[in-house]
Amino acid sequence: MTNETFTINAQEDTPFVSLEKKEGHNQIVIKGLSMPENVLEFYAPLNEKIFSFFDGSFENIELDINLEYMNSMSNKQLLKLLKNMAEKDHQLKVIWRYNQQDDLIKHKGAEIQSIFPHLNLQLQEIAN
Amino acid sequence: MLDAKFNLAQMCNKFPLIVFYQGNYRETPSHSILNIVEKNISANMKKPAVRSILYLMIEALQNIERYSAHTHSSDDYSLVYSDNNFFHIYTQNVIENVKIEGLKKRLDSVIDKSKEELDEIYSKTLSGDERTEKGAGLGLIDLARKTRNRFFYEFNTKDETYSTYSICFAIPLNKEDYDSQPNFQESKEIIKKLNQNFKNNLSTLFYGGDFSNNFVRALLDLITNVKKENIINHSTKIHHVLIELTQNIRRHAYKTDNHVSGQLCIEWQKQNLGISTYNIIEHDKIEVLTKKIDALNACDFKGLEDMSKKSLTDFSEESGVGLIDVSLFAFPNKIQYLLKNNLDIGTELLLKINLSHD
């Protein structure tokens, strides 16, 4: 199996995204800022791309989310993505990173844990 | 109190752009204020006009930073606004009484001078030895030249040691305004209204204009770089509330040609941070909005958390959770609002929340 990657560069209001297929280890990284005025313009195609890139199977996949900020509409779209992915594969692993001083992102991660208690989501603090 | 804010909002609603910043100018807010104005006017004006306005703004704002006695932050402020004919720049700062005489001489040496006389004074000052302790006085002369001497100034005594010094310039925006006179009386009335609302604050930002993500970014730049003070731990909370409220205006307010205007006011007070917004909402949207706010205000903290989770996972609709987040962060303070159904196009809405510092 050859490695395959797909990336979306960060823009002023949308995050960096990378999708990577590797033997035994697949990864999605979402990193940066998410506050687009029209969230569907970014997240609807992203949702589709993730499903088509991984052929709808998320075995051995790790979703690494490291957002310095997200607006509430981005929050909702991310939840939708997680729900859709977790329905396909209950083994989905999510790492939710937050800055030491960032109560908001930490709180949002904890909120997702309580909404989806069976989701394997780990909160991980990043030191300053 | 909301009525006073509403009156101010209605008074300022006709201006395509208005920015008022009152506070400690040792924090050098000029760059951030310029950024907010530039993001707004660049969309509608040609580059030379934008450059000219920004250049004059820098001169005026840096005058506060350089020359204020910095004793009373509520008495140092700048107001810039466009009335479509002129771009007005009004600044005030506290000054030591002993400095008034020298300043008055410099002001009177340029006021009422013709363009040719001002050009001559400018050249002489540029090449001569006259220097103030912090500048050559060129800034003032240049302001008078570029505005074709459309300015006025005032001194008002505070006490034995200090007075306030105000100066207002008006830049014509169109060729047909070159021979007109600006409405300085209106400038004074706006200042009076702003003072009535904000004189007890530590600091205030009042903005009226376009609400795009460009504005939001410029606003966050001011918050991050200027207002660091003692609210670091809450900065992400404040950012989030500001982004949610301003993006809500962008999404739901009345639009003309995809242009959304409204107002935002941030008041730094001893115990609280007050944030208020004003915009017009189409009549058929207002009932849903006010019902939502009333429902949020009726909840305790657990109720708000439950509402948040429910709304986040209701994927059948695209309704936002922004106001729920605002309520959560403001809790136990409620969202205050005032409506006035005066217009054919929609209802005027003023929203206000207070965030506690602790």
Interface residues (C-beta under 8 A of the other chain):
Chain A: E12 D13 M35 P36 E37 L40 Y69 N71 S72 M73 N75 K76 L79 K80 K83 Q101 D102 D103 L104 I105 E111 S114 I115
Chain B: S212 N213 V216 R217 I232 N233 T236 K237 H239 H240 I243 E244 Q247 R250 R251 S308 K309 S311 L312 T313 F315 E318 G320 V321 G322 I324 D325
